[in-house]
Amino acid sequence: MRRHTTPPLSESVPVQLRTVILDIHPDGSMSVTIDGAPHLPPEGADPWSRASFPQIIDHASDDRAVPVRVEVHEADGTSFTELLPARPPRRPVAPESASKRKKEKPAPPALVEVSGDGFVPGEDVACCLIVSHTDAAPDGTTRALLDPAQVTGAGEVVLLGRISGTVVTRSLR
């Protein structure tokens, strides 16, 4: 049987949680304290308002590196509390060696072709799931080339002539 041991306190990481208190005034301005210390708007700037909330949170959380407890005290006496977690740290991307990059060639673009006829020559033709537009050829035909990522999960595409009103439905399967 294995025994679980608790690491000594000197090896544990301290929990850090900042507290932001926002006191909303009847005129819409607000007073801000971070960990009990007043936090004033930049010199020459307007008083804090609700629109300043992201700026205040970013400052208090060191750009979301530290979790924050936010208390909002409304002018009408109501209040609420929210906990905003820190974002997980981003791992730096290791640069690839030049030889490795040269060996990897990007795959040629694979496109889905959808065609139809009966359109007015040169008219604008909408491709619905509306991800693009195309023009009708001089003979009234049209062709749309779609990125497969745009039509993932779709079973049909509709070509719609903006002038003629011609509607062509094509299956993607």
Accessible surface in RSA format (square Angstrom, percent):
REM  Atomic radii and reference values for relative SASA: ProtOr
REM  Chains: A
REM  Algorithm: Lee & Richards
REM  Probe-radius: 1.40
REM  Slices: 20
REM RES _ NUM      All-atoms   Total-Side   Main-Chain    Non-polar    All polar
REM                ABS   REL    ABS   REL    ABS   REL    ABS   REL    ABS   REL
RES MET A   1   233.14 120.7 146.37  96.9  86.77 206.6 123.64 105.1 109.50 145.1
RES ARG A   2   206.24  86.6 185.88  94.8  20.36  48.5  79.10 108.1 127.14  77.1
RES ARG A   3   212.14  89.1 184.53  94.1  27.61  65.7  62.37  85.2 149.77  90.8
RES HIS A   4   169.50  92.6 136.82  95.1  32.68  83.6  92.56  95.4  76.95  89.5
RES THR A   5   121.42  86.4  92.99  94.3  28.43  67.8  67.40  90.5  54.02  81.7
RES THR A   6   122.75  87.3  97.60  98.9  25.15  59.9  63.50  85.3  59.25  89.6
RES PRO A   7    75.63  55.1  64.27  58.6  11.36  41.3  70.69  58.4   4.94  30.7
RES PRO A   8    80.76  58.9  68.32  62.3  12.44  45.2  80.75  66.7   0.01   0.0
RES LEU A   9   159.74  89.0 144.95 103.7  14.79  37.2 145.14 101.9  14.60  39.3
RES SER A  10   109.50  92.5  65.57  87.5  43.93 101.2  60.06 127.9  49.44  69.3
RES GLU A  11   121.98  70.0  92.27  69.8  29.71  70.7  37.96  73.4  84.02  68.6
RES SER A  12    58.67  49.6  39.54  52.8  19.13  44.1  32.97  70.2  25.70  36.0
RES VAL A  13   129.15  85.0 109.88  99.5  19.27  46.4 110.95  96.4  18.20  49.4
RES PRO A  14   115.74  84.4  95.41  87.0  20.33  73.9 106.63  88.0   9.11  56.6
RES VAL A  15   141.14  92.9 107.00  96.9  34.15  82.3 111.42  96.8  29.72  80.6
RES GLN A  16    97.06  54.3  87.72  64.1   9.34  22.2  35.97  76.6  61.08  46.3
RES LEU A  17    82.82  46.1  58.24  41.7  24.58  61.8  58.24  40.9  24.58  66.1
RES ARG A  18    46.01  19.3  45.93  23.4   0.08   0.2   6.90   9.4  39.11  23.7
RES THR A  19    35.39  25.2  34.84  35.3   0.54   1.3  16.39  22.0  19.00  28.7
RES VAL A  20     0.00   0.0   0.00   0.0   0.00   0.0   0.00   0.0   0.00   0.0
RES ILE A  21    49.32  28.1  49.01  36.5   0.31   0.7  49.01  35.3   0.31   0.8
RES LEU A  22     3.28   1.8   3.28   2.3   0.00   0.0   3.28   2.3   0.00   0.0
RES ASP A  23    53.14  37.2  53.14  52.9   0.00   0.0  16.68  39.3  36.46  36.4
RES ILE A  24    14.64   8.3   7.11   5.3   7.53  18.2   7.11   5.1   7.53  20.4
RES HIS A  25    69.79  38.1  67.71  47.1   2.07   5.3  43.08  44.4  26.70  31.1
RES PRO A  26   128.44  93.6  93.39  85.1  35.05 127.4  98.33  81.2  30.11 187.2
RES ASP A  27   119.79  83.9  76.68  76.3  43.11 101.9  51.51 121.2  68.28  68.1
RES GLY A  28    33.29  41.1   0.00   N/A  33.29  41.1  29.98  82.3   3.31   7.4
RES SER A  29    25.14  21.2  21.95  29.3   3.19   7.4  15.61  33.2   9.53  13.3
RES MET A  30    10.01   5.2   1.61   1.1   8.40  20.0   0.67   0.6   9.33  12.4
RES SER A  31    49.51  41.8  43.17  57.6   6.35  14.6  29.76  63.4  19.76  27.7
RES VAL A  32     5.28   3.5   0.00   0.0   5.28  12.7   0.01   0.0   5.28  14.3
RES THR A  33    35.06  24.9  34.94  35.4   0.12   0.3  33.05  44.4   2.00   3.0
RES ILE A  34    24.49  13.9  20.81  15.5   3.68   8.9  20.81  15.0   3.68  10.0
RES ASP A  35    87.14  61.0  55.63  55.4  31.50  74.5  36.14  85.1  51.00  50.9
RES GLY A  36    66.42  81.9   0.00   N/A  66.42  81.9  35.27  96.8  31.15  69.8
RES ALA A  37    56.53  52.0  52.40  80.9   4.14   9.4  55.69  78.4   0.84   2.2
RES PRO A  38   102.35  74.6  81.89  74.7  20.46  74.4  81.89  67.6  20.46 127.2
RES HIS A  39    35.85  19.6  32.75  22.8   3.10   7.9  18.81  19.4  17.04  19.8
RES LEU A  40   139.24  77.5 124.14  88.8  15.10  38.0 124.15  87.2  15.10  40.6
RES PRO A  41    36.45  26.6  25.25  23.0  11.21  40.7  25.25  20.8  11.21  69.6
RES PRO A  42    73.42  53.5  58.78  53.6  14.64  53.2  71.19  58.8   2.23  13.9
RES GLU A  43   185.22 106.3 145.39 110.0  39.83  94.8  64.92 125.6 120.30  98.2
RES GLY A  44    86.27 106.4   0.00   N/A  86.27 106.4  43.97 120.7  42.30  94.7
RES ALA A  45    53.72  49.4  25.52  39.4  28.20  64.2  35.20  49.6  18.52  49.1
RES ASP A  46   121.17  84.9 110.19 109.7  10.98  26.0  27.85  65.5  93.32  93.1
RES PRO A  47    93.63  68.2  83.11  75.8  10.53  38.3  86.12  71.1   7.52  46.7
RES TRP A  48    12.89   5.2  11.28   5.5   1.61   3.8  11.42   6.1   1.47   2.4
RES SER A  49    42.04  35.5  42.04  56.1   0.00   0.0  28.75  61.2  13.29  18.6
RES ARG A  50   131.98  55.4 121.84  62.1  10.14  24.1  65.88  90.0  66.10  40.1
RES ALA A  51    92.13  84.7  58.91  90.9  33.22  75.6  71.79 101.1  20.34  53.9
RES SER A  52    18.06  15.3  13.93  18.6   4.12   9.5   4.12   8.8  13.93  19.5
RES PHE A  53    72.84  36.4  72.84  45.1   0.00   0.0  72.84  44.2   0.00   0.0
RES PRO A  54    82.61  60.2  77.31  70.5   5.30  19.3  82.60  68.2   0.01   0.0
RES GLN A  55    95.78  53.6  87.19  63.7   8.59  20.5  40.06  85.3  55.73  42.3
RES ILE A  56     0.21   0.1   0.00   0.0   0.21   0.5   0.21   0.2   0.00   0.0
RES ILE A  57     6.78   3.9   6.78   5.1   0.00   0.0   6.78   4.9   0.00   0.0
RES ASP A  58    58.06  40.7  57.01  56.7   1.05   2.5   9.90  23.3  48.16  48.0
RES HIS A  59   107.57  58.8  92.24  64.1  15.33  39.2  61.25  63.1  46.32  53.9
RES ALA A  60     1.74   1.6   0.00   0.0   1.74   4.0   1.74   2.4   0.00   0.0
RES SER A  61     0.42   0.4   0.42   0.6   0.00   0.0   0.42   0.9   0.00   0.0
RES ASP A  62    76.36  53.5  60.87  60.6  15.49  36.6  25.99  61.2  50.37  50.2
RES ASP A  63   105.73  74.1  92.30  91.9  13.43  31.8  29.12  68.5  76.61  76.4
RES ARG A  64    53.42  22.4  52.44  26.7   0.98   2.3   1.70   2.3  51.72  31.3
RES ALA A  65    68.25  62.7  41.25  63.7  27.00  61.4  47.35  66.7  20.90  55.4
RES VAL A  66    16.01  10.5  14.84  13.4   1.17   2.8  15.43  13.4   0.57   1.6
RES PRO A  67    44.20  32.2  44.20  40.3   0.00   0.0  44.20  36.5   0.00   0.0
RES VAL A  68     0.70   0.5   0.60   0.5   0.10   0.2   0.60   0.5   0.10   0.3
RES ARG A  69    83.15  34.9  83.15  42.4   0.00   0.0  13.99  19.1  69.16  41.9
RES VAL A  70     1.66   1.1   1.66   1.5   0.00   0.0   1.66   1.4   0.00   0.0
RES GLU A  71    31.95  18.3  31.95  24.2   0.00   0.0   5.01   9.7  26.94  22.0
RES VAL A  72     6.46   4.3   6.46   5.8   0.00   0.0   6.46   5.6   0.00   0.0
RES HIS A  73    69.27  37.9  68.14  47.4   1.13   2.9  46.96  48.4  22.31  26.0
RES GLU A  74    40.60  23.3  31.61  23.9   8.99  21.4  15.00  29.0  25.61  20.9
RES ALA A  75    55.29  50.8  17.45  26.9  37.83  86.1  24.71  34.8  30.58  81.0
RES ASP A  76   115.70  81.0  74.73  74.4  40.98  96.9  50.81 119.6  64.89  64.7
RES GLY A  77    67.76  83.6   0.00   N/A  67.76  83.6  38.21 104.9  29.55  66.2
RES THR A  78    79.37  56.5  72.55  73.6   6.81  16.2  71.86  96.5   7.51  11.4
RES SER A  79    73.06  61.7  43.54  58.1  29.53  68.0   8.49  18.1  64.57  90.5
RES PHE A  80   111.15  55.6 102.35  63.4   8.80  22.9 110.84  67.2   0.31   0.9
RES THR A  81    69.29  49.3  41.95  42.5  27.33  65.1  24.11  32.4  45.18  68.3
RES GLU A  82    88.98  51.1  85.92  65.0   3.06   7.3  21.86  42.3  67.12  54.8
RES LEU A  83   109.01  60.7  96.69  69.2  12.32  31.0  96.69  67.9  12.32  33.2
RES LEU A  84    35.67  19.9  34.36  24.6   1.31   3.3  34.66  24.3   1.00   2.7
RES PRO A  85    92.54  67.4  86.92  79.2   5.62  20.4  91.78  75.8   0.76   4.7
RES ALA A  86    34.31  31.5  16.28  25.1  18.03  41.0  16.36  23.0  17.95  47.6
RES ARG A  87   128.63  54.0 117.91  60.1  10.72  25.5  39.36  53.8  89.27  54.1
RES PRO A  88   110.53  80.6  98.68  90.0  11.85  43.1 104.45  86.2   6.08  37.8
RES PRO A  89   127.35  92.8 102.91  93.8  24.44  88.8 113.64  93.8  13.71  85.2
RES ARG A  90   205.80  86.4 176.66  90.1  29.14  69.4  75.79 103.6 130.01  78.8
RES ARG A  91   216.90  91.1 196.96 100.4  19.94  47.5  73.85 100.9 143.05  86.7
RES PRO A  92   129.27  94.2 101.50  92.5  27.77 101.0 113.00  93.3  16.27 101.1
RES VAL A  93   139.75  92.0 113.70 102.9  26.05  62.8 118.29 102.8  21.46  58.2
RES ALA A  94    79.75  73.3  63.10  97.4  16.64  37.9  67.98  95.7  11.76  31.2
RES PRO A  95   125.83  91.7  96.72  88.2  29.12 105.8 106.99  88.3  18.84 117.1
RES GLU A  96    81.72  46.9  68.56  51.9  13.16  31.3  27.31  52.8  54.41  44.4
RES SER A  97    64.77  54.7  49.65  66.3  15.12  34.8  52.00 110.7  12.77  17.9
RES ALA A  98    58.37  53.7  51.46  79.4   6.92  15.7  52.03  73.3   6.35  16.8
RES SER A  99    68.53  57.9  61.67  82.3   6.86  15.8  42.60  90.7  25.93  36.3
RES LYS A 100   113.19  55.2 110.65  67.9   2.54   6.1  59.35  53.4  53.84  57.3
RES ARG A 101   138.51  58.2 126.64  64.6  11.87  28.3  54.94  75.1  83.58  50.7
RES LYS A 102   164.36  80.2 140.49  86.2  23.86  56.8  92.43  83.2  71.93  76.6
RES LYS A 103   169.91  82.9 139.36  85.5  30.55  72.7  91.51  82.4  78.40  83.5
RES GLU A 104   101.67  58.4  84.14  63.7  17.53  41.7  46.21  89.4  55.46  45.3
RES LYS A 105   178.39  87.0 151.15  92.7  27.24  64.9  95.11  85.6  83.28  88.7
RES PRO A 106   125.48  91.4  99.25  90.5  26.22  95.3 111.33  91.9  14.15  87.9
RES ALA A 107    88.65  81.5  60.38  93.2  28.27  64.3  65.67  92.5  22.98  60.9
RES PRO A 108   113.83  83.0  98.44  89.7  15.39  55.9 104.64  86.4   9.19  57.1
RES PRO A 109   118.10  86.1  89.53  81.6  28.58 103.9  99.83  82.4  18.28 113.6
RES ALA A 110    70.39  64.7  55.22  85.2  15.17  34.5  62.15  87.5   8.23  21.8
RES LEU A 111    90.30  50.3  57.02  40.8  33.29  83.7  57.02  40.0  33.29  89.6
RES VAL A 112    39.61  26.1  35.85  32.5   3.76   9.1  39.61  34.4   0.00   0.0
RES GLU A 113   101.24  58.1  72.78  55.1  28.46  67.8  23.67  45.8  77.57  63.3
RES VAL A 114     4.92   3.2   1.78   1.6   3.13   7.6   4.92   4.3   0.00   0.0
RES SER A 115    53.51  45.2  50.48  67.4   3.03   7.0  15.59  33.2  37.92  53.1
RES GLY A 116     7.21   8.9   0.00   N/A   7.21   8.9   5.88  16.1   1.34   3.0
RES ASP A 117    91.58  64.2  87.44  87.0   4.15   9.8  15.04  35.4  76.54  76.3
RES GLY A 118    54.26  66.9   0.00   N/A  54.26  66.9  36.54 100.3  17.72  39.7
RES PHE A 119     7.89   3.9   0.00   0.0   7.89  20.5   0.47   0.3   7.42  21.2
RES VAL A 120    61.99  40.8  59.63  54.0   2.37   5.7  61.87  53.8   0.13   0.4
RES PRO A 121    78.76  57.4  60.74  55.4  18.02  65.5  61.16  50.5  17.61 109.4
RES GLY A 122    52.03  64.2   0.00   N/A  52.03  64.2  29.72  81.6  22.31  50.0
RES GLU A 123     3.08   1.8   0.00   0.0   3.08   7.3   3.05   5.9   0.03   0.0
RES ASP A 124    56.67  39.7  53.51  53.3   3.16   7.5  27.21  64.0  29.46  29.4
RES VAL A 125     0.00   0.0   0.00   0.0   0.00   0.0   0.00   0.0   0.00   0.0
RES ALA A 126     0.03   0.0   0.03   0.0   0.00   0.0   0.03   0.0   0.00   0.0
RES CYS A 127     0.75   0.6   0.49   0.5   0.26   0.6   0.63   1.6   0.13   0.1
RES CYS A 128    29.13  22.0  26.93  30.0   2.20   5.2  17.35  44.0  11.78  12.7
RES LEU A 129    74.78  41.6  50.43  36.1  24.35  61.2  67.16  47.2   7.61  20.5
RES ILE A 130   101.57  57.8  76.63  57.1  24.94  60.1  76.63  55.2  24.94  67.7
RES VAL A 131    53.31  35.1  23.79  21.5  29.53  71.2  32.99  28.7  20.33  55.1
RES SER A 132    41.14  34.8  30.38  40.5  10.76  24.8  37.59  80.1   3.55   5.0
RES HIS A 133    87.01  47.6  58.70  40.8  28.31  72.4  42.20  43.5  44.82  52.1
RES THR A 134    30.18  21.5  21.66  22.0   8.52  20.3  14.17  19.0  16.01  24.2
RES ASP A 135    97.07  68.0  82.95  82.6  14.13  33.4  20.06  47.2  77.02  76.8
RES ALA A 136     5.32   4.9   0.00   0.0   5.32  12.1   0.00   0.0   5.31  14.1
RES ALA A 137    39.44  36.3  32.14  49.6   7.30  16.6  39.13  55.1   0.31   0.8
RES PRO A 138   123.92  90.3 107.21  97.7  16.72  60.8 109.97  90.8  13.96  86.7
RES ASP A 139   111.14  77.8  74.22  73.9  36.92  87.3  49.83 117.3  61.31  61.1
RES GLY A 140     3.68   4.5   0.00   N/A   3.68   4.5   3.68  10.1   0.00   0.0
RES THR A 141    52.35  37.2  52.35  53.1   0.00   0.0  38.95  52.3  13.40  20.3
RES THR A 142     6.34   4.5   0.00   0.0   6.34  15.1   4.48   6.0   1.85   2.8
RES ARG A 143   130.50  54.8 118.69  60.5  11.82  28.1  32.64  44.6  97.86  59.3
RES ALA A 144     2.92   2.7   0.75   1.2   2.17   4.9   2.92   4.1   0.00   0.0
RES LEU A 145    81.45  45.4  55.71  39.9  25.74  64.7  55.71  39.1  25.74  69.3
RES LEU A 146     1.56   0.9   1.25   0.9   0.31   0.8   1.56   1.1   0.00   0.0
RES ASP A 147    67.79  47.5  65.73  65.4   2.06   4.9  16.06  37.8  51.73  51.6
RES PRO A 148    52.88  38.5  49.61  45.2   3.27  11.9  49.92  41.2   2.96  18.4
RES ALA A 149    78.43  72.1  52.73  81.4  25.70  58.5  58.16  81.9  20.26  53.7
RES GLN A 150    81.74  45.7  58.07  42.4  23.67  56.4  25.73  54.8  56.01  42.5
RES VAL A 151    13.33   8.8   9.73   8.8   3.60   8.7   9.99   8.7   3.34   9.1
RES THR A 152   116.00  82.5  84.47  85.6  31.53  75.1  78.09 104.9  37.90  57.3
RES GLY A 153    71.78  88.5   0.00   N/A  71.78  88.5  37.70 103.4  34.08  76.3
RES ALA A 154    22.10  20.3   7.09  10.9  15.01  34.1  16.07  22.6   6.03  16.0
RES GLY A 155    26.99  33.3   0.00   N/A  26.99  33.3  15.24  41.8  11.76  26.3
RES GLU A 156   102.14  58.6  92.62  70.1   9.52  22.7  24.93  48.2  77.21  63.0
RES VAL A 157     0.86   0.6   0.86   0.8   0.00   0.0   0.86   0.7   0.00   0.0
RES VAL A 158    45.45  29.9  45.45  41.1   0.00   0.0  45.45  39.5   0.00   0.0
RES LEU A 159     0.00   0.0   0.00   0.0   0.00   0.0   0.00   0.0   0.00   0.0
RES LEU A 160    58.97  32.8  58.97  42.2   0.00   0.0  58.97  41.4   0.00   0.0
RES GLY A 161     2.01   2.5   0.00   N/A   2.01   2.5   0.00   0.0   2.01   4.5
RES ARG A 162   125.38  52.6  91.81  46.8  33.56  79.9  34.20  46.7  91.18  55.3
RES ILE A 163   128.90  73.4  98.11  73.1  30.79  74.2 102.39  73.7  26.51  71.9
RES SER A 164    47.80  40.4   9.61  12.8  38.19  88.0  17.73  37.7  30.07  42.1
RES GLY A 165    46.05  56.8   0.00   N/A  46.05  56.8  29.02  79.6  17.03  38.1
RES THR A 166    33.39  23.7  24.99  25.3   8.40  20.0  23.14  31.1  10.25  15.5
RES VAL A 167    89.37  58.8  61.04  55.3  28.34  68.3  61.04  53.0  28.34  76.9
RES VAL A 168    15.96  10.5  12.73  11.5   3.23   7.8  15.96  13.9   0.00   0.0
RES THR A 169    64.16  45.6  45.14  45.8  19.02  45.3  28.38  38.1  35.79  54.1
RES ARG A 170   101.05  42.4  99.09  50.5   1.96   4.7  32.80  44.8  68.25  41.4
RES SER A 171    76.71  64.8  49.92  66.6  26.79  61.7  37.56  80.0  39.15  54.8
RES LEU A 172    43.62  24.3   9.81   7.0  33.81  85.0  15.25  10.7  28.37  76.3
RES ARG A 173   209.68  88.0 142.87  72.8  66.81 159.1  96.99 132.6 112.69  68.3
END  Absolute sums over single chains surface
CHAIN  1 A    12749.3       9888.7       2860.6       7601.1       5148.2
END  Absolute sums over all chains
TOTAL         12749.3       9888.7       2860.6       7601.1       5148.2
